[in-house]
Amino acid sequence: MPTVVTGVATALVLVLGATLLVVGLVRLVLVPFALVFEARRRREVPGPAGLGPTWREPPLVSVVVPAFDEAVVIDNCIRSLLRSDYPRFEVVCVDDGSRDDTYDRMRRLAEAHERVRAVRQENAGKGAALNRGIALARGEVVLLVDADGVFRPDTITRLLRGFRGPTVGAVCGNDRPVNLDHVLTRFLALVSHVGTGLMRRALDVVDCLPVVSGNVGAFRREVLERTGPLRTDTLGEDLELTWRVHGAGYRVTFAPDALVHAESPSTVRGLWRQRVRWARGLLQVSALHRRMIGNLRYGRFGAYLLYNTVAQVSGPFLQILALLALCVLVVVEGTGWLPPSWWEWILFLGIPLSLALLLLAVLLDRAPRDLRYLWTVPLWPIYSSLMTLVMMEATRLEASDAEGRWDKLERTGTVSVPGLRADDDPGSC
């Protein structure tokens, strides 16, 4: 019996090892594409309007801001948009039945600024609020954002440069934390560069960018008309819409200089709730569009979705099984086969490679100041373990058909980035 148990445990460990090897190799293969992205971007020449080759003149941009109980942050968001250097835009604010004074704040800003409109509806969820705003929008380009986002003056302009041709249907901007007053938010500010600074660049080049971030994403109106309204029955409305844009034959690109600063979770509980929500959204969207996964009819994007499903959905379960298998092997075989020294453990866990990718990502994002948070790196293994458990909890909630809500972070209104506070604007009302 011990031999059988040992064999099963070893097989599980080998399966996990092979899976992690494939995932790691794909990430390494993508690194050169991130560098290609940078080289290509340096060669781009702004068009006649300074917006790229697509636009002969600045198109009207409609910024849709959905909100539910966002009184703490809504002023910063709208006022940051009003400081934009882009000449033609409007701001459409949709209050989704807030219980605080979010709508009153929207209305006061709308009365003071002709670019701003504010409407209110009964609570129906974020997707419904976005659909209401899109229906009211008049722009040729629709920019979907979150109410906690704080935008730079050039964010809209740089987003429009991401429309690099007529086949580009959507452009994803770059998001960074605005509340750098906690250890956790500083850690997230550092490690998030790997996903935003590195992977988004590479996935742009291979035409496989899977999500236009819900807090800074621009869409051609004609694309939204073709794909139809956002779904109101999923927690991942931004992810689901992006997959439909790909399915309709459009490209999705990344604009790394189109920055929005938004609140990151400052507590472990907040991080857990946010990531479980994201994971549930992935599960829901994967179920809705399961025919796209691995389907070469959708080209490289279909193939990438298969890899993404293995890495993000199946991977965590394999990790848990392998951990249990390792425990069994230690009990049955002892510890003699494990790495004997700390530096061998470091190599075994792939820490040097992770640090190298992190450094490259920070440099690509031109954010060397974030390296001052390197002291938070020891939190990375804990964070990775937590993310493994997140998918298991999301699966449990989906299996039990738990209620889906806005379930957003509790806002603090903290703005740690200089020059982005509402009271930094001399024209604030």
Secondary structure, 3 states (H helix, E strand, C coil): CHHHHHHHHHHHHHHHHHHHHHHHHHHHHHHHHHHHHHHHHHHCCCCCCCCCCCCCCCCCEEEEEEECCCCCCHHHHHHHHHCCCCCCEEEEEEEECCCCCHHHHHHHHHHHCCCEEEEEECCCCHHHHHHHHHHHCCCCEEEEECCCCEECCCHHHHHHCCCCCCCEEEEEEEEEECCCCCHHHHHHHHHHHHHHHHHHHHHHHCCCCCCCCCCEEEEEHHHHHHHCCCCCCCCCHHHHHHHHHHHCCCEEEEEEEEEEEECCCCCHHHHHHHHHHHHHHHHHHHHHCHHHCCCHHHHHHHHHHHHHHHHHHHHHHHHHHHHHHHHHHHHHHCCCCCCCCHHHHHHHCCHHHHHHHHHHHHHHCCCHHHHHHHHHHHHHHHHHHHHHHHHHHHHHHHHCCCCCCCCCCCCCCCCCCCCCCHHHCCCCC
